[in-house]
Amino acid sequence: MGEVVYRSEVIICRDRGPLRHAHLPATDDPVEFGVHSAIAEHYGVTPEREVAATLDYIVAAAGG
């Protein structure tokens, strides 16, 4: 096996309920994660405000 060339260091903090924020490499501001629409309904929560879900970021990253 070759040498490790990159190790991502991410810090994820839970704010309250489904709201979280992550400190990502190469970003100055934290990124917010939460729930919206059908995802909130599935988990039986009513978000204070709708925020992109983790799944949304995964799909966007895979599509990029």
Beta strands, then each sheet from edge to edge (+ up, - down):
strand 1: 11-16
strand 2: 19-23
strand 3: 31-33
sheet 1: 1+ 2- 3+
end
